[in-house]
Amino acid sequence: MKAMILNGSPKKKGSTSGLLGRAMGCFLAGWEVWHASIRTKKQFPEILQHLKEIDVLILAAPLYVDGIPSHVIEFLQEAEAFCRENHCRFVFYAISNNGFIEGSHNRVHLKMYECWCRRADVAWGGGIGVGGGEMFYVLSIVYPVIFAVFILSQLIRYAMGAPAALAHWAPLLKNLAVYLFLNGGVLYCMVRLGVNVRRMRTTKNRCTRMMVPSFLFIPMADLFMILTALFHGKNIFTLLKKDEIGGKAN
Ligand SMILES: Cc1cc2nc3c(=O)[nH]c(=O)nc-3n(C[C@H](O)[C@H](O)[C@H](O)COP(=O)(O)O)c2cc1C
């Protein structure tokens, strides 16, 4: 079986879509899987040629203004004509992620891909929507680092002669439990989608989110965005400035 996993994020690196796409690839062991990005138009011709031979297409893309990002629309327009002309016969699955915590915001985004399948005359397999996508990405970096540092520190302790005891590993298990809890919804939906993709079965769209209450997520996300902006060289006064359109309208 052949599958193509497309990363629909415009980010060069560090995208949630890329991470979710790579994770989905783990479910396709034994398949011929081709990963590609539609960030720039350069790769379109090569990607289109693959559409003729694949059995499954998985698109992982972010939600932009409650819909499909414009560069993804550009790709889909070309792919639609290509699929109709070449009678492509793959099953299309989509993984959408968004910045807000509510995964249900992705519902319309997924429907748009379903509509595209009808236009392109290919089969729609279903999709998942992930709320709090940025948080999913950050935790997927932070927690493995925490685990690695902890394991390393334990090994150093043992190497220096400290007695081995099961209780020393309790913090690791606690952190693992927290990680699995926060990502529980995403992991569940990914596993279900992965199983359905392997069987090339059509499944209903599922939306999930990071398991954090909204009242905690919002201040945390605000702080994260401010720190990220500062890290990228935006000073605090730029961040507080009214944008031009808003200024004129007022
Ligand atoms: C131009 C733009 C529009 C966005 N629109 C939305 C939106 O309507 N709703 C939402 O929840 N998040 C929105 N986001 C946030 C992204 O969906 C979010 O950051 C996502 O995790 C990015 O995924 P990626 O890392 O795969 O690119 C928007 C981001 C950008 C840059």
The ligand as an ORCA input file, in Angstrom:
! r2SCAN-3c Opt
* xyz 0 1
  C      -3.235     33.639      9.780
  C      -3.653     32.735     10.930
  C      -4.998     32.489     11.142
  C      -5.403     31.665     12.208
  N      -6.731     31.449     12.423
  C      -7.123     30.676     13.471
  C      -8.512     30.482     13.727
  O      -9.389     30.958     13.025
  N      -8.854     29.725     14.799
  C      -7.918     29.151     15.614
  O      -8.285     28.475     16.579
  N      -6.579     29.307     15.387
  C      -6.172     30.062     14.334
  N      -4.834     30.228     14.086
  C      -3.846     29.525     14.907
  C      -3.329     28.242     14.223
  O      -4.384     27.426     13.788
  C      -2.500     27.472     15.245
  O      -1.403     28.259     15.642
  C      -2.018     26.131     14.764
  O      -1.603     25.350     15.872
  C      -0.849     26.254     13.776
  O      -0.568     24.960     13.286
  P       0.816     24.607     12.536
  O       1.894     24.648     13.595
  O       0.587     23.245     12.014
  O       1.030     25.634     11.469
  C      -4.428     31.065     13.044
  C      -3.066     31.325     12.800
  C      -2.683     32.145     11.767
  C      -1.201     32.411     11.544
*
